[in-house]
Amino acid sequence: MDWPTPSTLLPDGYHSELDALSNGIRYSNPAVDEELERIEKIGDAKQKAAALIDLEQVVMKDAPVVPFLYPHVSQVRGENIGGAFIHPIYGSISAAWLYRADS
Protein backbone atom coordinates (compact mmCIF):
# COMPACT_ATOMS: atom_id res chain seq x y z
CA MET A 1 0.00 0.00 0.00
CA ASP A 2 1.40 3.37 -0.97
CA TRP A 3 -0.80 5.53 1.24
CA PRO A 4 -2.59 4.80 4.53
CA THR A 5 -5.70 6.63 3.24
CA PRO A 6 -7.01 7.61 -0.19
CA SER A 7 -6.44 11.28 0.71
CA THR A 8 -3.92 11.77 -2.10
CA LEU A 9 -5.92 9.84 -4.68
CA LEU A 10 -9.64 10.61 -4.42
CA PRO A 11 -9.71 14.41 -3.98
CA ASP A 12 -6.97 14.95 -6.56
CA GLY A 13 -8.19 12.49 -9.17
CA TYR A 14 -11.92 11.80 -9.05
CA HIS A 15 -13.82 15.07 -8.72
CA SER A 16 -15.68 15.67 -11.99
CA GLU A 17 -14.58 19.32 -12.16
CA LEU A 18 -10.90 18.34 -12.42
CA ASP A 19 -9.20 18.66 -15.78
CA ALA A 20 -8.05 15.72 -17.89
CA LEU A 21 -4.56 15.84 -16.39
CA SER A 22 -5.91 15.12 -12.91
CA ASN A 23 -9.05 13.10 -13.74
CA GLY A 24 -7.57 11.04 -16.53
CA ILE A 25 -10.43 8.54 -16.72
CA ARG A 26 -13.00 11.39 -16.80
CA TYR A 27 -14.78 9.96 -13.75
CA SER A 28 -18.02 11.76 -12.98
CA ASN A 29 -20.48 11.07 -10.18
CA PRO A 30 -22.34 14.03 -8.62
CA ALA A 31 -22.81 12.14 -5.33
CA VAL A 32 -19.04 11.54 -5.11
CA ASP A 33 -18.35 15.19 -5.92
CA GLU A 34 -20.68 16.25 -3.11
CA GLU A 35 -19.08 13.83 -0.67
CA LEU A 36 -15.56 14.96 -1.60
CA GLU A 37 -16.59 18.56 -0.92
CA ARG A 38 -18.08 17.54 2.46
CA ILE A 39 -14.97 15.53 3.39
CA GLU A 40 -12.71 18.45 2.48
CA LYS A 41 -14.26 20.42 5.35
CA ILE A 42 -13.63 17.74 8.00
CA GLY A 43 -10.90 18.92 10.36
CA ASP A 44 -10.21 15.72 12.27
CA ALA A 45 -7.67 13.58 10.38
CA LYS A 46 -9.08 10.24 11.59
CA GLN A 47 -12.64 11.18 10.65
CA LYS A 48 -11.46 12.44 7.26
CA ALA A 49 -9.52 9.23 6.61
CA ALA A 50 -12.52 7.06 7.56
CA ALA A 51 -14.84 9.05 5.28
CA LEU A 52 -12.37 8.80 2.37
CA ILE A 53 -11.99 5.05 2.86
CA ASP A 54 -15.78 4.68 2.76
CA LEU A 55 -16.00 6.83 -0.35
CA GLU A 56 -13.25 4.82 -2.01
CA GLN A 57 -15.56 1.80 -1.96
CA VAL A 58 -18.16 3.75 -3.97
CA VAL A 59 -15.61 4.92 -6.52
CA MET A 60 -14.14 1.44 -6.94
CA LYS A 61 -17.60 0.00 -7.65
CA ASP A 62 -18.15 2.68 -10.30
CA ALA A 63 -14.71 2.54 -11.91
CA PRO A 64 -12.33 -0.10 -10.59
CA VAL A 65 -8.83 1.06 -11.39
CA VAL A 66 -5.39 -0.02 -10.31
CA PRO A 67 -2.95 2.89 -10.46
CA PHE A 68 0.22 1.17 -11.55
CA LEU A 69 1.98 4.02 -13.30
CA TYR A 70 3.18 7.26 -11.84
CA PRO A 71 2.60 10.30 -14.01
CA HIS A 72 5.60 12.40 -14.88
CA VAL A 73 5.83 16.14 -14.78
CA SER A 74 7.51 17.95 -17.64
CA GLN A 75 8.97 21.37 -16.96
CA VAL A 76 10.26 23.60 -19.71
CA ARG A 77 12.21 26.72 -18.81
CA GLY A 78 14.28 29.19 -20.70
CA GLU A 79 14.16 31.62 -23.55
CA ASN A 80 13.46 30.83 -27.19
CA ILE A 81 11.71 27.52 -26.59
CA GLY A 82 9.16 26.54 -29.19
CA GLY A 83 6.73 23.65 -29.41
CA ALA A 84 5.95 23.51 -25.69
CA PHE A 85 2.26 22.86 -25.32
CA ILE A 86 0.10 20.41 -23.43
CA HIS A 87 -1.21 17.86 -25.90
CA PRO A 88 -5.05 17.82 -25.79
CA ILE A 89 -5.22 14.01 -25.85
CA TYR A 90 -2.11 12.85 -24.00
CA GLY A 91 -2.14 15.68 -21.45
CA SER A 92 1.61 16.15 -21.37
CA ILE A 93 4.48 17.92 -23.07
CA SER A 94 6.65 15.76 -25.28
CA ALA A 95 10.31 16.59 -25.73
CA ALA A 96 9.90 15.52 -29.37
CA TRP A 97 7.87 18.68 -30.03
CA LEU A 98 10.40 21.08 -28.52
CA TYR A 99 12.74 23.18 -30.54
CA ARG A 100 14.94 26.20 -30.06
CA ALA A 101 13.26 29.22 -31.55
CA ASP A 102 15.51 31.83 -33.05
CA SER A 103 15.09 35.24 -31.52
Secondary structure, DSSP 8 states (H G I E B T S, - for coil): ---SSGGGTHHHH--TTS-TTTSTT----HHHHHHHHHHHT---HHHHHHHHHHHHHHHHHHS-----S--------SSSEES----TTT-S--GGG-EE---
